[in-house]
């Protein structure tokens, strides 16, 4: 056993902070480079969020990835995360099977968007 004076956040505090950081990071990375026409739910939400990294090219790329990996209803829900980050937290933490399934699809989408657009 290693002993030392390393202080860590209690698990209850660390979990929500890490989740919020993940959601924020995902949205910012998703909001960073790709094509240039802005059409589609996620693309419009990305531009409307007015984040510094957002531009038409990036938001369009994110939309293209969404079109390949998310249904229309998934895109509608994901688009709300730009204006309501707490909804992303609530969805991720939900015990509802549908929300859990959506979150798995959303994480796969975010990973793809980061690699293809960022």
C-alpha positions as CSV (number, residue, x, y, z in Angstrom):
1,X,0.0,0.0,0.0
2,X,1.4,3.4,-0.9
3,X,0.9,6.1,1.7
4,X,1.4,9.8,1.1
5,X,-0.2,13.1,1.4
6,X,-2.2,13.1,-1.9
7,X,-5.5,14.9,-1.4
8,X,-8.3,13.9,-3.7
9,X,-11.8,15.1,-4.1
10,X,-14.4,12.9,-2.4
11,X,-16.0,10.6,-5.0
12,X,-19.4,12.3,-4.7
13,X,-17.8,15.6,-5.8
14,X,-15.4,14.2,-8.4
15,X,-18.1,12.3,-10.4
16,X,-20.4,15.3,-11.3
17,X,-17.4,17.5,-12.0
18,X,-15.8,14.9,-14.3
19,X,-19.1,14.4,-16.1
20,X,-19.6,18.1,-16.6
21,X,-16.1,18.5,-17.8
22,X,-16.6,15.6,-20.3
23,X,-19.8,17.2,-21.6
24,X,-18.3,20.7,-21.9
25,X,-15.1,19.3,-23.5
26,X,-17.2,17.2,-26.0
27,X,-19.3,20.3,-27.0
28,X,-16.2,22.5,-27.4
29,X,-14.3,19.9,-29.4
30,X,-17.3,19.2,-31.5
31,X,-17.5,23.0,-31.9
32,X,-13.9,23.3,-33.7
33,X,-13.5,22.4,-37.9
34,X,-15.1,20.7,-41.3
35,X,-17.3,21.8,-44.4
36,X,-19.1,25.1,-44.7
37,X,-22.9,25.1,-45.2
38,X,-24.8,25.4,-42.0
39,X,-28.0,23.3,-42.1
40,X,-29.3,20.7,-39.8
41,X,-30.3,20.7,-36.1
42,X,-26.9,20.2,-34.6
43,X,-25.2,22.5,-37.1
44,X,-27.6,25.4,-36.3
45,X,-27.4,24.8,-32.6
46,X,-23.6,24.8,-32.8
47,X,-23.5,28.1,-34.6
48,X,-26.2,29.6,-32.4
49,X,-24.3,28.6,-29.2
50,X,-21.7,31.3,-30.2
51,X,-18.7,29.6,-28.7
52,X,-15.3,30.9,-29.7
53,X,-14.3,27.7,-31.5
54,X,-17.5,27.5,-33.4
55,X,-17.5,28.3,-37.1
56,X,-19.6,27.3,-40.1
57,X,-17.0,24.7,-41.3
58,X,-16.8,23.0,-37.9
59,X,-20.5,23.0,-37.2
60,X,-21.2,21.7,-40.7
61,X,-18.7,18.8,-40.1
62,X,-20.4,18.0,-36.8
63,X,-23.7,17.8,-38.6
64,X,-22.3,15.5,-41.2
65,X,-21.1,13.1,-38.5
66,X,-24.5,13.4,-36.8
67,X,-26.3,12.5,-40.0
68,X,-24.2,9.3,-40.2
69,X,-24.6,8.3,-36.6
70,X,-27.7,9.8,-34.9
71,X,-31.4,9.6,-35.7
72,X,-33.4,12.8,-36.2
73,X,-34.8,12.5,-32.6
74,X,-31.3,11.9,-31.3
75,X,-30.1,15.0,-33.1
76,X,-32.9,17.1,-31.7
77,X,-32.0,16.1,-28.2
78,X,-28.2,16.5,-28.7
79,X,-28.9,20.0,-30.2
80,X,-30.5,21.1,-26.9
81,X,-27.3,20.4,-25.1
82,X,-25.7,23.5,-26.6
83,X,-28.2,25.7,-24.9
84,X,-29.0,23.5,-21.9
85,X,-25.8,21.7,-20.7
86,X,-27.6,20.6,-17.6
87,X,-29.9,18.5,-19.8
88,X,-26.9,16.7,-21.0
89,X,-26.0,15.9,-17.4
90,X,-29.5,14.8,-16.5
91,X,-29.6,12.6,-19.6
92,X,-26.3,11.0,-18.9
93,X,-27.2,10.3,-15.2
94,X,-30.7,9.0,-16.0
95,X,-31.6,5.4,-15.0
96,X,-34.1,5.3,-17.9
97,X,-33.1,2.7,-20.5
98,X,-33.9,4.9,-23.4
99,X,-31.7,7.7,-22.0
100,X,-28.8,5.2,-21.3
101,X,-29.1,3.9,-24.9
102,X,-29.1,7.5,-26.3
103,X,-26.1,8.4,-24.2
104,X,-24.1,5.4,-25.6
105,X,-25.0,6.6,-29.2
106,X,-24.2,10.2,-28.2
107,X,-20.7,9.3,-26.9
108,X,-19.9,7.4,-30.0
109,X,-21.0,10.4,-32.1
110,X,-18.9,12.8,-30.0
111,X,-15.9,10.5,-30.4
112,X,-16.4,10.4,-34.2
113,X,-17.0,14.1,-34.4
114,X,-13.8,14.8,-32.4
115,X,-11.7,12.6,-34.7
116,X,-13.3,13.7,-38.0
117,X,-13.8,17.4,-37.3
118,X,-11.2,18.4,-34.7
